[in-house]
Amino acid sequence: MHGKLYLIPSLLGNSAPGEVLPESVFRTINRLKYYIVEDIRSARRFLIKAGSSVRIDDITFFELNKYTEEKELNGFLLPATSGHDTGLLSEAGIPCVADPGSKITAIAHEKGIRVVPLTGPSSIMLALMASGLNGQSFAFHGYLPVKRDERIKAVKKIEQESASRKQSQIFMETPYRNMQMLDTLTEVCNPSTQLCIACEITLESEFISTRSISGWKKNMPDIHKRPAIFILQK
């Protein structure tokens, strides 16, 4: 019989695990000995901080990131096909959303391995919940283009999509480019377009605010190097 693949959320920052993770996560990590992770060192730090009762030296880690070759992926699920429950641990928040873990989950389904998602913090969903914008119809775009001209085109396009589809448009940026993104949004978007900026969600420094573009122009926040989600609605 196959083991299960547990999709395990992690913290969004340096918060106390008990503040944001449910009991099901702690019960699961207290028995798993096989994990698929983005970075082994940060995964070890998380498990120690979360109080895993399994010795770190007894855990086998498989590293899944941009350097992982496709031919390696099937091997990551060998413990599960041999009957051992395995954890897919996100680097931050929930696995498989804006995260490479979806490749492993797809293979698990192909192999008949049961996939078990555990509840945990999602910066995308928490930002949408708190935004006051349309939570019935929305689209997630991930990261927008880095080059300025391409970024401007992308922002104009998603603003048009928001207007035509009456949707909230969700996207993100690498923290050290947040201010460039904000400059583009305030330069390109209609003054009446609503923009939610949600930074450092679940942390003590959490900042979530929704204003019109014209409102943001009058009071630009300093979000440099602060993990952020942007939500736009025309």
URWOLIN-V444170 format. One record per backbone hydrogen bond with DSSP energy under -1.0 kcal/mol. CO is the residue of the C=O (numbers start at 0). NH is the residue of the N-H. Records with the same first field share a line. If there is no record, write none. Layout:
BEGIN
CO: NH  NH
END
This chain:
BEGIN
3: 85
4: 115
5: 87
6: 117
7: 89
12: 14
15: 18
16: 20
21: 24  25
22: 26
23: 27
24: 28
25: 29
27: 30  31
32: 59
33: 86
34: 61
35: 88
36: 63
38: 42
39: 43
40: 44
41: 45
42: 46
43: 47
44: 48
45: 49
46: 51
47: 50
54: 57
55: 58
59: 34
61: 36
64: 67
68: 71
69: 72
73: 76
74: 77
76: 80
77: 81
78: 83
79: 2  82
85: 5
86: 35
87: 7
92: 9
99: 102
100: 104
101: 105
102: 106
103: 107
104: 108
105: 109
106: 110
107: 112
108: 111
113: 4
115: 6
121: 125
122: 126
123: 127
124: 128
125: 129
126: 130
136: 167
138: 169
141: 171
146: 150
147: 151
148: 152
149: 153
150: 154
151: 155
152: 156
153: 157
154: 158
155: 159
156: 160
157: 161
158: 162
159: 163
160: 164
161: 165
167: 138
168: 231
169: 140
170: 229
173: 176
174: 177  224
176: 180
177: 181
178: 182
179: 183
180: 184
181: 185
182: 186
183: 187
184: 188
189: 192
190: 213
192: 212
193: 232
194: 210
195: 230
196: 208
197: 228
198: 206
199: 202
202: 205
206: 198
208: 196
210: 194
211: 215
212: 216
213: 217
222: 225
226: 199
228: 197
229: 170
230: 195
231: 168
232: 193
END
